[in-house]
C-alpha cells in the first residue's frame, strides 16, 4: 500500500532531525527551527531575546559569551533535549 509523498517527507524529516546535533557555530534561529522545544532551554539560561535580529545572525557561542553562559554545557543540554525528543 502506497502512503503518498507526504508520508515520505515526514519520514525523511524525522530521520534528518535525529541525525542533527547542535554545535557552537550554529545560529540560534537554526537551533530553534531544528526543535522548537529548545526555546525553553534558552529561556531557562536567561536568553530571552530569541526573536531579536541577533538570533538569526549570531552564533550560539557568541550569544553564550554575551550572556556569560558556558557554551559547551549549553550545547550538551540542547543535544540531550533533541535526542530525547527524537526517541
Backbone as numpy.savetxt, mean C-alpha at the origin, in Angstrom:
# Nx Ny Nz CAx CAy CAz Cx Cy Cz
-17.24 -24.84 -18.16 -18.07 -23.66 -18.16 -17.19 -22.42 -18.16
-17.39 -21.57 -19.12 -16.64 -20.31 -19.25 -17.26 -19.27 -18.33
-16.43 -18.62 -17.53 -16.93 -17.64 -16.56 -16.93 -16.22 -17.08
-16.20 -15.93 -18.11 -16.19 -14.59 -18.69 -14.91 -13.84 -18.37
-14.71 -12.77 -19.14 -13.49 -11.98 -19.02 -13.39 -11.27 -17.67
-14.52 -10.85 -17.13 -14.51 -10.17 -15.84 -13.93 -11.04 -14.75
-14.30 -12.30 -14.76 -13.78 -13.25 -13.77 -12.27 -13.40 -13.93
-11.81 -13.51 -15.18 -10.38 -13.65 -15.44 -9.59 -12.45 -14.94
-10.15 -11.27 -15.10 -9.48 -10.05 -14.65 -9.38 -10.03 -13.13
-10.43 -10.41 -12.45 -10.42 -10.44 -10.99 -9.35 -11.41 -10.48
-9.27 -12.58 -11.08 -8.26 -13.57 -10.67 -6.86 -13.02 -10.93
-6.65 -12.39 -12.09 -5.35 -11.80 -12.42 -4.95 -10.75 -11.39
-5.88 -9.86 -11.03 -5.58 -8.79 -10.07 -5.30 -9.35 -8.68
-6.02 -10.38 -8.28 -5.76 -10.99 -6.97 -4.37 -11.60 -6.92
-3.98 -12.28 -7.97 -2.64 -12.88 -8.00 -1.57 -11.81 -8.01
-1.80 -10.74 -8.77 -0.85 -9.64 -8.84 -0.71 -8.96 -7.48
-1.83 -8.76 -6.82 -1.82 -8.11 -5.51 -1.02 -8.92 -4.50
-1.17 -10.23 -4.52 -0.45 -11.08 -3.57 1.05 -10.99 -3.78
1.48 -10.74 -5.02 2.89 -10.67 -5.32 3.50 -9.31 -4.98
2.67 -8.29 -4.84 3.16 -6.95 -4.59 3.60 -6.80 -3.13
4.70 -6.15 -2.95 5.15 -5.81 -1.61 5.51 -4.33 -1.60
5.39 -3.75 -0.43 5.69 -2.34 -0.26 7.20 -2.17 -0.08
7.74 -1.13 -0.68 9.14 -0.77 -0.48 9.22 0.72 -0.17
10.34 1.14 0.37 10.49 2.53 0.80 10.44 3.52 -0.36
10.76 3.07 -1.56 10.78 4.00 -2.70 9.42 4.16 -3.37
8.42 3.42 -2.91 7.07 3.54 -3.49 6.42 4.85 -3.07
5.58 5.37 -3.93 4.78 6.55 -3.62 3.64 6.12 -2.69
3.27 7.00 -1.78 2.20 6.69 -0.84 0.91 6.36 -1.57
0.61 7.10 -2.62 -0.63 6.86 -3.37 -0.64 5.47 -3.98
0.53 4.98 -4.40 0.61 3.63 -4.98 0.35 2.56 -3.92
0.80 2.82 -2.71 0.55 1.88 -1.61 -0.94 1.85 -1.29
-1.56 3.03 -1.26 -2.99 3.11 -0.98 -3.81 2.43 -2.07
-3.38 2.55 -3.32 -4.08 1.89 -4.42 -3.89 0.38 -4.37
-2.75 -0.06 -3.88 -2.49 -1.49 -3.74 -3.45 -2.11 -2.74
-3.66 -1.40 -1.63 -4.58 -1.88 -0.59 -5.07 -0.68 0.21
-6.32 -0.35 0.05 -6.87 0.83 0.73 -6.86 0.68 2.25
-6.79 -0.54 2.74 -6.72 -0.78 4.17 -5.44 -0.26 4.80
-4.45 0.04 3.97 -3.20 0.58 4.51 -3.39 2.01 5.04
-4.47 2.66 4.64 -4.73 4.03 5.12 -4.79 4.05 6.64
-5.41 3.06 7.25 -5.49 3.01 8.71 -4.11 2.93 9.36
-3.20 2.22 8.72 -1.84 2.11 9.26 -1.14 3.46 9.19
-1.28 4.13 8.06 -0.69 5.47 7.94 -1.26 6.41 9.01
-2.56 6.37 9.20 -3.21 7.24 10.18 -2.74 6.93 11.60
-2.57 5.65 11.91 -2.09 5.26 13.24 -0.69 5.81 13.53
0.07 6.04 12.48 1.43 6.56 12.63 1.48 8.09 12.53
0.32 8.72 12.51 0.27 10.18 12.46 0.42 10.78 11.09
0.31 9.96 10.06 0.42 10.46 8.69 -1.00 10.73 8.18
-1.50 11.91 8.52 -2.89 12.26 8.25 -3.09 12.96 6.91
-2.06 13.17 6.16 -2.18 13.93 4.91 -2.21 13.00 3.69
-2.97 11.94 3.76 -2.98 10.94 2.68 -3.55 11.48 1.39
-4.41 12.47 1.46 -5.00 13.03 0.25 -4.29 14.26 -0.28
-3.21 14.67 0.36 -2.53 15.88 -0.09 -1.68 15.60 -1.33
-1.19 16.65 -1.95 -0.41 16.51 -3.18 0.87 15.71 -2.96
1.44 15.82 -1.77 2.68 15.08 -1.52 2.46 13.57 -1.54
1.28 13.12 -1.19 1.01 11.69 -1.17 1.15 11.08 -2.56
0.93 11.87 -3.59 1.04 11.33 -4.95 2.44 11.49 -5.52
3.30 12.26 -4.86 4.63 12.46 -5.40 5.76 12.11 -4.45
5.43 11.91 -3.20 6.45 11.67 -2.18 6.62 10.17 -1.94
7.86 9.76 -1.79 8.11 8.35 -1.49 7.78 8.08 -0.03
7.57 6.82 0.28 7.30 6.43 1.65 8.47 6.82 2.55
9.68 6.63 2.06 10.86 6.97 2.85 10.91 8.47 3.16
10.61 9.31 2.17 10.60 10.76 2.39 9.53 11.15 3.41
8.35 10.55 3.29 7.27 10.86 4.23 7.64 10.42 5.64
8.30 9.29 5.76 8.72 8.81 7.08 9.75 9.76 7.69
10.67 10.26 6.88 11.65 11.21 7.40 10.96 12.49 7.88
9.97 12.96 7.13 9.26 14.18 7.50 8.45 14.01 8.79
8.01 12.78 9.06 7.18 12.51 10.24 7.95 11.80 11.36
9.27 11.67 11.20 10.13 11.00 12.19 9.63 9.60 12.52
9.39 8.83 11.46 8.91 7.45 11.59 9.98 6.52 11.01
10.17 5.38 11.63 11.11 4.37 11.15 10.53 3.74 9.88
11.13 4.05 8.75 10.62 3.58 7.46 10.62 2.06 7.35
11.68 1.43 7.84 11.76 -0.03 7.74 10.65 -0.70 8.55
10.38 -0.16 9.73 9.31 -0.73 10.56 7.95 -0.55 9.90
7.73 0.62 9.30 6.46 0.88 8.63 6.29 -0.03 7.41
7.35 -0.22 6.64 7.30 -1.13 5.49 6.92 -2.53 5.96
7.51 -2.98 7.04 7.19 -4.30 7.58 5.73 -4.41 7.98
5.23 -3.37 8.63 3.83 -3.38 9.05 2.88 -3.36 7.86
3.20 -2.56 6.85 2.35 -2.49 5.65 2.35 -3.83 4.91
3.53 -4.44 4.77 3.61 -5.73 4.08 2.89 -6.83 4.86
2.97 -6.78 6.18 2.26 -7.78 6.98 0.75 -7.63 6.79
0.28 -6.39 6.72 -1.16 -6.15 6.48 -1.57 -6.68 5.11
-0.78 -6.37 4.09 -1.13 -6.79 2.73 -1.12 -8.31 2.61
-0.15 -8.95 3.24 -0.07 -10.41 3.22 -1.31 -11.01 3.90
-1.66 -10.47 5.06 -2.83 -10.98 5.79 -4.12 -10.73 5.03
-4.22 -9.59 4.38 -5.44 -9.26 3.63 -5.58 -10.14 2.38
-4.44 -10.58 1.82 -4.49 -11.40 0.63 -4.77 -12.87 0.89
-4.69 -13.26 2.15 -4.88 -14.68 2.50 -6.32 -15.10 2.46
